[in-house]
Amino acid sequence: MVKIQGAPQMSLAPNSGFVWGVSTSSFQIEGAARIDGRGDSIWDVYCREPGRVRNGDTGETACDHYHRYKEDVALMRDLGIDAYRFSISWPRVLPKGRGAANEAGLAFYDRLIDELLASGIEPWICLYHWDLPLALHELGGWQNRDIAGWFADYTALIARRYGDRVRRFATFNEPCVFTLFGYGFGWNAPGIADADALHRAIHHVNLSHGAALEVLRAAVPHASLGAIHNRQPCFPAGPNVDDAAAARHFAEYWNDAFPHPQFFASYPPALAKAIEPFQKPGDMALIAGPVDWFGLNHYLPHYIKADPNVIGATFGAPPPDVPRTTIGWPIEPKAFRDSLLDIHRRFGLTIYVTENGTASDDTPDSSGHVEDVGRIAYLQAYTNAMQDAIAAGADVRGYFVWSLLDNFEWTSGYDQRFGLVYVDFPTQRRIPKASARWYASLITGKRRPSVPQISKNSAEAITATR
């Protein structure tokens, strides 16, 4: 048996300035895909293609947050969170991605923001969480350099509309994921696997980031700006030299394709030559505009193997002795601590953990409760690892759980449940899980619930000392 290691009580007291929050994204929870003037995104079309998404699931209804946002804000208020990080649906507010704005879509976010503020919850806006308007994709999307201007215009619309009430803005969520999976591997929308497409997309996303920063600085002078990166150690999946080289190469795409140019005005060596044909004078200065914080999404380290794809590397299996989640992700809190310290050393910025969490096979028991002890164990271990990083000097100022709700998890559809709140999708009933109560207790500084011993062979096994 492996005992869950209980670290000392978190020393971050309520009202200490540390931000406790939850995160979601527009396509994954809003639903209402065909009403009030919303246009199609690339994910709407991708979901309609047979075999792309598990069980043929779509985001058409998702969690129906568009209609149930008041109920969801009430759940957040009950948790006692400080902040809610959500994304704007670009095709909801600009159905064609540019041109005429959709007042009904803009008004939805007015209602959401006002409800959050009335509940004492700070809204954090992420401008892009993967749902590119289909109309822009048909014009080349992230492969078209003009998209930097389109994104700047979209940013200006959002800044003008909400900048009087919103201070925190992130430009992009996990650009390394949606570019590599969508344009390199072909695993996500829009389903392209091409080296030139990947490198164009990387550069044009970076340009769009820089252009959006300029717009936000001018339009919302009081704003606190950042970008959200998925970043973690990349280890060789095997002992051979090919896997070791693949891991180093993969890390430049995964960890450095966006933070490196955004902070240091240059691409890492593996990308520099490939992206050079798409650069123009002045690009790097625009990309490296100043930001106020580093957003980190972290779930697991990667174990990488050589593969004959567009970048010569892909995901391998973790070592057999590493505990895993129910979806097979390795559970290694030490990698989280190390990532926080690495970001602190490299970039010297305040860090907000904008996503961390785990999926579980959650179902209500006979009494209607969801006792997700594995998620509690995971969150305890990872928040302890965060505290260790803070004690070692990392300037971490906030932590957001992914996610508030069980939701549409991209190509996994509705099979993976990451939420603190269980969603019965046929009825849309919300049931706060045991982990929601645990998180509320952590936030308020009360004694955290005890966690039972869990077998190392269990899919939910975890140890905070790895």
PyMOL commands that set and color helices and strands:
alter all, ss='L'
color gray80, all
select helices_A, chain A and resi 26-29+42-48+54-56+65-79+90-93+103-118+134-137+141-143+147-162+175-184+195-219+241-254+259-264+269-278+283-287+333-347+373-391+410-412+434-444
alter helices_A, ss='H'
color red, helices_A
select strands_A, chain A and resi 19-23+83-87+122-128+168-173+224-230+234-236+293-297+302-306+313-315+350-355+396-402+421-424+429-432
alter strands_A, ss='S'
color yellow, strands_A
deselect
rebuild
show_as cartoon
